[in-house]
C-alpha cells in the first residue's frame, strides 16, 4: 500500500501501522525502522514519525533504549484487566441488543448485519482461512452486536481498544479447538439476541467473555514465558 506524502494522510499511515500491529505483521518487541516503513508506504519519515507518536500514546509502541521504538510486548496482566472491562461492556450491549429486538426498534439492517457477520465467521472457520481472517471475523461479529445495541458510546469506547484485543486474539485463536468453540457460542448468542431473550443473552455473553479471558491469560502467560 502506498500513501501520499502529505499531512492529511498521517491518519492513513496511522491506520496502516495500527493494522500491521493488530494483526501481527509488526510483532511484539519488533524494532520500528522508520526508514523501512517510509519506503514501504512510499512516504517521507515525517508522517511515519507522527503516526508512531500516536501509536505510542495508545500504548502499542514504546521506547526501548538504543533500539529506539519497538512494538510493545503483550502484558498478560494488562490484558486481563482489559478483558474484565470488556466483559462488563459485552454483557451490557448483549442485554441492550436483545431488548431492542424485543421492543422491535432494532433496524432490519442491524439484524441482517449480525446474521451476516455470524455466517461469514462460520464460513471463514470452516474453510480454514488464515488466523488473521478469523480475528477480523470475530471483531466484525462483536461490532455487529454493538451496533445492534444502539449504544454508540460503548462502540466508540471499544474502537480505541480493538488493536490491543486483536493482538491477544491472534495467540488465543491459534489453539486448535478455540475458534470452533467460539463460533458455536457466537451462534447461540445470536439466537438469544435475535429472539429478544435479554436474560439468556446477557448470561451467555458473560460466560463467553469469562472463558475468553481465561483462555487469553493462560495462553499469553505461556507465550510470554516461552519468549523470555
HUPEWO-V535388 format. One record per backbone hydrogen bond with DSSP energy under -1.0 kcal/mol. NH is the residue of the N-H (numbers start at 0). CO is the residue of the C=O. If there is no record, write none. Layout:
NH | CO
NH | CO
//
This chain:
2 | 40
5 | 3
8 | 5
9 | 6
12 | 8
13 | 9
14 | 10
15 | 11
16 | 12
17 | 13
18 | 14
19 | 15
20 | 16
21 | 17
22 | 18
23 | 20
24 | 19
25 | 19
28 | 70
29 | 26
31 | 68
36 | 32
37 | 33
38 | 34
39 | 35
40 | 36
42 | 37
48 | 44
49 | 45
50 | 46
51 | 47
52 | 48
53 | 49
54 | 50
55 | 51
56 | 52
57 | 53
58 | 55
59 | 54
61 | 69
63 | 67
66 | 63
67 | 64
69 | 61
70 | 29
71 | 59
78 | 74
79 | 75
80 | 76
81 | 77
82 | 78
83 | 79
84 | 80
85 | 81
86 | 82
87 | 83
88 | 84
89 | 85
90 | 86
91 | 87
92 | 88
93 | 89
94 | 90
95 | 91
96 | 92
97 | 93
98 | 94
99 | 95
100 | 96
101 | 97
102 | 98
103 | 100
104 | 99
105 | 99
110 | 106
111 | 107
112 | 108
113 | 109
114 | 110
115 | 111
116 | 112
117 | 113
118 | 114
119 | 115
120 | 116
121 | 117
122 | 118
123 | 119
124 | 120
125 | 121
126 | 122
127 | 124
128 | 123
133 | 129
134 | 130
135 | 131
136 | 132
137 | 133
138 | 134
139 | 135
140 | 136
141 | 137
142 | 138
143 | 139
144 | 140
145 | 141
146 | 142
147 | 143
148 | 144
151 | 149
154 | 150
155 | 151
156 | 152
157 | 153
158 | 154
160 | 157
161 | 157
164 | 160
165 | 161
166 | 162
167 | 163
168 | 164
169 | 165
171 | 167
172 | 168
174 | 171
177 | 174
180 | 176
181 | 177
182 | 178
183 | 179
184 | 180
185 | 181
186 | 182
187 | 183
188 | 184
189 | 185
190 | 186
191 | 187
192 | 188
193 | 189
195 | 192
196 | 191
197 | 195
200 | 196
201 | 197
202 | 198
203 | 199
204 | 200
205 | 201
206 | 202
207 | 203
208 | 204
209 | 205
210 | 206
211 | 207
212 | 208
213 | 209
214 | 210
215 | 211
216 | 212
217 | 213
218 | 214
219 | 215
220 | 216
221 | 217
222 | 218
223 | 219
224 | 220
225 | 221
226 | 222
//
